[in-house]
Amino acid sequence: MILILLSWIYIVFTTTNLGFILNKALKTKVNDFAVLSILGLFLVTITASTWAIFGRINWEFHTTLLLLNLLIIIKFKSEVSEVYNNFFNDIKQLSANLKIILAAIAVLIIAQCSAIPYGIDNETYYIQTIKWLNEYGLVKGLGNLHPYFSQTSGWHIAQSAFSFSFLYPNFNDLSGFCLLLGNLFAILKVNEYFKNDNQNYLIIGLLSLANVFLFQFISAPSSDIPVYVISFIIFFYFLDRYKTIDNETFKLLTLLVIFCLYIKLTSIVLLAIPLLLLLKNHRLLFTGLLRLTAISIIVLVLFLVKNFIISGHPLFPVISNSIYHADYSIPIQLSQVYYEQTKTYSFFVTPLEYGNMPIYKLFLRWLMLPKIDGLFNKLAVLLIVVSPIVIRKFYNKKALWVLYFVMCLQLVVLFFTSPQYRFFVNFILLFSILPLAILIKNNKNVIITILYFSIFITAFAVLVPIDLNQFSGKKFTLARSNFKLENIVFPHDISQFDFEFEQIREGNLLYYSPIGNKYFYVTGNGPLPCINQKLIETGKKKYGIVPQLRGNNPGDGFYPAPVARD
């Protein structure tokens, strides 16, 4: 816990300073400390993404980042000091109860981040993806080594920038830091609600009630958490400024949406929010488009370049017959298999079953999935039916209607791509909060009591082991991690597994494979290059392809070499 806290102090310092610079450059006039820090995360992510094209994200990157911090402090000392002073004043103005709640949430978040990491994705590709970035940067054809490595997210690049691998090997907690920023934003909005009685502040402020659910994602760098947190900030500014939008708020909203898209492309429907505002207020907002367009182009180019380097396909997993075909491109056959698996995974059916089932049967299959998957799917459908009644009777705000239709569009788009519940949790949380906010509005004591109760439930989940297999229909869901006293100073290893690894040669590729692991996508925290031997053998037998080095070392990349099928 203590080491994580110390690293977060540096991250706060860095992201706030860089957020200040971005805020100043784009004249977004952000005064909220949490939002400034998120803008800083965005700038770090874009900078690290550019850096990774040319080299590793390691001590050299942090030396540059430290120098940049010093330059900002020297150049803008008084203005930066004002940012921190305003933050401390905001904290001082919180009531005693809200201070206790915020402090308790912060301690619980750090405790959870110190515990055993949870999530099969962490073991299949999060750890290894970040290792590759720290040791080599973006590696050509890395997706040939393991198909999941092609999913490198902007959030994994951000985590690699703050993993400090050259100092300590077990920092893997940027999602927890992001959730803390989200809770800071929410608690401050609750405090403002007690003063202005504006329901928008209460709706967003109740995000903290979701901690008991969101905590399952924060002990590993899941890209879902930043999307949820940033979405709620987007929702707040959209609801609060829909009728009085200005250039500053529009630029902020657009930046946050762009960040979400770079983190996770499944959030693409959020783009409808700034586009609608632009169409509605084009004369007012046109003057601020030049810089936003430039940033959008930069992010788009980085996204395409990142994908092309790793997989050989700019829009992976969507494959097109591009003019230029790199020698390291993932074979189209494998890419199509991966794309089909991504679609069918959410329905728990085979590609053949998926192709033969009519849409209504697929929908019923998706709706009736077991345990937590089916629960959230049913909740999403229920909210689509019930939310119009709630909005019309108790709110009847155009901004909420817009968000409702964006939610519907999100579900439709996901249904035909990958309708996993975690891809639309941001909207489920928002529209689940609406009826609750109606019930508890104008009752400060009830709001405080509910927040305290949520802390108690969250603490129970952090401290008591819970096997989430009983709630999930997924075969490889891992046991829920819980905090142990031994993690007060040093966090747990970034992998849940304590594998031993054997070194195996396949052609010119010398790789490490976990011993005794039954799930062939899992790599754990093995030395580079690490891949399960079973995955290599499957590629040889089923597709007649094996990854090989493009040069003399792993940093030169990998290409798919044809072999005779057994």
Protein Blocks (a to p, Z undefined) as FASTA:
>chain_A
ZZmmmmmmmmmmmmmmmmmmmmmmnonopabfklmmmmmmmmmmmmmmmmmmnmccdfkl
mmmmmmmmmmmmmmmmmmmmmmmmmmmmmmmmpcfklmmmmmmmmmmmmmmmmmccedjk
lmmmmmmmmmmmmmnopaehklmmpmklmmocfklmmmmmmnommmockbcklmmmmmmm
mmmmmmmmmmmmmmnopaklmmmmmmmmmmmmmmmmmmpccfklmmmmmmmmmmmmmmmm
mmmgcfklmmmmmmmmmmmmmmomklmmmmmmmmmmmmmmmmmmmmmmmmmmmmmmmmmm
mmmmmmmmmnopaklcbdcddfbdcfkbccfklmmmmmmmmmmmmnopafklmmmpcfkl
mmmmmmmpghjllmmmmmmmmmmmmmmmmmmmmnopaklmmmmmmmmmmmmmmmmmopcf
klmmmmmmmmmmmmmmmmmgoilklmmmmmmmmmmmmmmmmmpccdfklmpcbfklccdd
dddfklmmmccdfbfbdcddddddehjaccdddehiablkbnbjadcddddfklmmmmmm
mnopacddfblbfknopcddddddZZ
